């Protein structure tokens, strides 16, 4: 008999979020012990995450859009789902709807109910932050397990309550430095091999703070700034950088792993994060990394590569100017091995099984 795991995320967009990457990476194909279902909100079938689920024939449940005026409709759909489906493990990744899922899951006898936190803040807006604090409080009343992506994020959200850490993990070999990848990407974007490249990977939105890097690009015309990803801020960022010849937006890519080899510096000025996978990916490639000092220090797995600085333009410019061009081989450090997806996936299964045995 297989156990049924129900992963729940929020709204799906035309770019795969860190949460959705986590779910994707932790659903093992041909799993002998677990069957997986994924619940999402208002996702079109052509969006990357949904496309992946449909291609792999992973059952996808579409709940109503995450809007306040649709909450009662959302709750009705949840009630109906848990009354008509046998679920052994609920694994919720979204703070807004977790309280609804946990409530109906408990009411319908789901033995393992996990709330998984992926961020060190409730929201970047004070009003939404107050709302989400209250919703997470309600969700935890009916949760059996608390999981966080990292120590800082868990302490900030769960405070004095106990929690388990399941770090974000990847196929680390996929992100190792490759001179072939470096040449391929640089040729595609017409970047000479002796040109310094500062790269960032992630959704283009306010809290990722790409505009800070564009301000730096304006003062460093001799350095190419490469932004990999798509998002709601793209038009605004393109307008901000329209006079700059050293700024490139790639849009959505299916070969993101190749870009790290093309970078000489990976820059990450995000305003807040949980435990971002891109920092693990970047360290696997051996690229030098500069990040906002507010990001959880445990993300600095290979400390020789990482530096955390306040968001002061002069300090970031100084670091970028002094950073070397990395066109030589970069070895994969042993310290990154625990972030291999196979080990991580097995650890999550242990948590599932221990919960079922209680």
Buried (B, 14 or more C-beta within 10 A) or exposed (E): EEBBBBBBBBBBBBBBBBBBBBBBBBBBEEBEEBBBBBBBBBBEEEBBBBBBBEEEEBBBBBBBBBEEEBBEEBBEBBBEBBEEBEBBBBBBBBBBBBBBBBBBBBEBEBBBBBBBBBBBBBBEEEEBEEBBBEBBEBBBEBBBBBBBBBBBBBBBBBEEEEBBBBBBBBEBEBBBBBEEBBBBBBEEEEBEEEBBBBBBBBBBBBBBBBBBBBBBBBEBEEBBBBBBBBBEBBEEBBEBBEEBEBBBBBEBBEEBBBBBBBBBBBBBBBBBBBBBBBBBBBBBBBBBBBBBEBBBBEBBBBEEBBBBBEBEEEBBBEBBEEBEEBBEEBEBBEEBEEBBBEEBBEBBBEBBBEBEEE
